[in-house]
Amino acid sequence: MPRDSLLLVGQCRLGDEPGAHEVRVRNLSEAGLMIELDIPADVGSHVWLDLPGIGETSGTVAWCAAGRMGIALDGTIDPRRAR
């Protein structure tokens, strides 16, 4: 799917962690996104996100390397709402 390059600041909660981390969203599509987060996560870990204009959504870590991770969303979103 086509991805929009952008810079958003949102919140992310990894797995069963009680607190959220501030993340920078670097690109976004209907089914996934890439975030910057200095905390590593295992591929397959569940994440919850709160994104400006989009709200709460969830997904699974598809890859994680060098402070970035790809998230495959559980459902689809309208990336235009983030603009």
C-alpha positions as CSV (number, residue, x, y, z in Angstrom):
1,M,0.0,0.0,0.0
2,P,1.2,3.5,-0.6
3,R,2.7,5.3,2.4
4,D,2.6,8.9,3.3
5,S,5.9,10.3,4.7
6,L,5.1,12.6,7.6
7,L,6.1,13.5,11.1
8,L,3.5,13.0,13.8
9,V,3.9,12.6,17.5
10,G,1.7,10.0,19.2
11,Q,1.6,7.6,22.1
12,C,2.4,3.9,22.0
13,R,2.0,1.1,24.6
14,L,4.0,-2.1,24.1
15,G,2.5,-5.4,25.0
16,D,1.4,-5.5,28.7
17,E,3.3,-2.4,29.7
18,P,1.2,-0.1,31.9
19,G,2.6,3.1,30.5
20,A,2.7,4.7,27.1
21,H,5.8,6.0,25.3
22,E,5.9,9.1,23.1
23,V,6.7,8.0,19.5
24,R,7.4,9.8,16.2
25,V,5.4,8.4,13.3
26,R,7.5,8.6,10.1
27,N,5.2,7.1,7.6
28,L,1.6,5.9,7.5
29,S,-0.7,3.9,5.3
30,E,-4.1,2.4,5.6
31,A,-2.7,-0.9,7.0
32,G,0.6,0.1,8.7
33,L,3.1,2.6,9.9
34,M,6.7,3.1,10.9
35,I,7.5,4.7,14.3
36,E,10.7,5.8,16.0
37,L,11.1,4.4,19.5
38,D,14.3,3.7,21.3
39,I,12.9,0.7,23.1
40,P,13.2,-2.6,21.2
41,A,10.2,-4.8,20.8
42,D,9.9,-8.4,19.7
43,V,8.4,-9.1,16.3
44,G,4.9,-10.3,16.9
45,S,4.4,-8.1,20.0
46,H,1.1,-6.4,20.3
47,V,1.0,-2.5,20.4
48,W,-1.6,0.1,21.1
49,L,-1.3,3.5,19.5
50,D,-3.0,6.8,20.0
51,L,-2.4,9.1,17.0
52,P,-3.5,12.7,16.3
53,G,-6.5,12.8,14.0
54,I,-6.9,9.1,14.0
55,G,-7.3,8.2,17.6
56,E,-6.7,4.8,19.2
57,T,-5.7,1.8,17.1
58,S,-3.7,-1.4,17.6
59,G,-1.4,-3.6,15.7
60,T,1.6,-6.0,15.7
61,V,5.3,-5.3,15.4
62,A,6.3,-6.5,12.0
63,W,10.0,-5.5,12.3
64,C,12.2,-3.7,14.7
65,A,15.7,-2.3,14.0
66,A,17.9,0.7,15.0
67,G,15.3,2.6,16.9
68,R,12.5,2.1,14.4
69,M,9.7,-0.4,14.1
70,G,7.1,-1.3,11.5
71,I,3.6,-1.9,12.8
72,A,1.0,-3.9,10.9
73,L,-2.4,-2.5,12.0
74,D,-5.2,-4.8,13.1
75,G,-7.6,-2.9,11.0
76,T,-7.5,-0.2,8.4
77,I,-7.3,3.6,9.0
78,D,-7.8,6.7,6.9
79,P,-4.3,8.2,6.8
80,R,-5.6,11.5,5.5
81,R,-7.2,12.1,8.9
82,A,-3.7,12.5,10.3
83,R,-3.1,15.6,8.2
